[in-house]
Amino acid sequence: MIAPKEAYKADIDSSGTLDYGEFIAATVHLNKLEREENLVSAFSYLDKDGSGYITIDEIQQACKDFGL
């Protein structure tokens, strides 16, 4: 859902409404942010020691945790 503040930003032509292109541009941006947050969460989950790297051992442990 687009927050009202974001809707104002998405109204590129300042018409007071969102046309289809503006709506798509705004929602694609929001979906991209959500995907990036999910990727950061997944990376953080795998990077158990917080080193900023995912080691083979950390991947193996995650596989064990998920029964893979």
C-alpha positions in Angstrom: 0.0 0.0 0.0 1.3 3.5 -0.8 1.4 5.8 2.2 -0.2 9.2 1.6 3.2 10.9 1.8 4.6 8.6 -0.8 1.6 9.2 -3.0 2.4 12.9 -3.2 6.0 12.1 -4.2 4.7 9.7 -6.8 2.5 12.4 -8.4 5.2 13.4 -10.8 3.1 15.8 -12.9 1.5 17.4 -9.8 -2.0 16.6 -11.1 -3.3 15.6 -7.7 -3.9 12.1 -8.9 -1.7 9.1 -9.8 -1.9 7.9 -13.4 -1.1 4.3 -14.2 2.6 5.0 -14.9 3.1 7.0 -11.7 1.4 4.2 -9.7 3.5 1.5 -11.3 6.7 3.5 -10.7 5.8 4.0 -7.0 4.9 0.4 -6.4 7.9 -1.0 -8.2 10.1 1.2 -6.0 8.3 0.0 -2.8 8.6 -3.7 -3.9 12.3 -3.2 -4.6 12.8 -1.8 -1.1 10.9 -4.7 0.4 13.0 -7.2 -1.6 16.2 -5.5 -0.5 15.1 -5.7 3.1 14.4 -9.4 2.7 17.8 -10.0 1.2 19.5 -8.1 4.0 17.5 -10.2 6.5 18.5 -13.5 4.8 22.2 -12.4 4.6 22.1 -11.5 8.3 20.6 -14.8 9.2 23.3 -16.7 7.3 26.2 -14.5 8.6 26.0 -15.9 12.1 29.3 -14.4 13.3 28.4 -10.9 11.9 31.6 -10.8 9.9 30.0 -9.4 6.8 30.8 -12.6 4.9 28.9 -15.9 4.6 31.3 -18.9 5.1 30.8 -22.4 3.9 30.4 -23.5 7.5 27.6 -21.0 7.9 25.8 -22.2 4.8 26.2 -25.8 5.9 24.7 -25.0 9.3 21.8 -23.2 7.7 21.2 -26.2 5.5 21.2 -28.4 8.6 18.8 -26.0 10.4 16.4 -26.3 7.5 16.8 -30.0 7.0 18.5 -29.8 3.7 
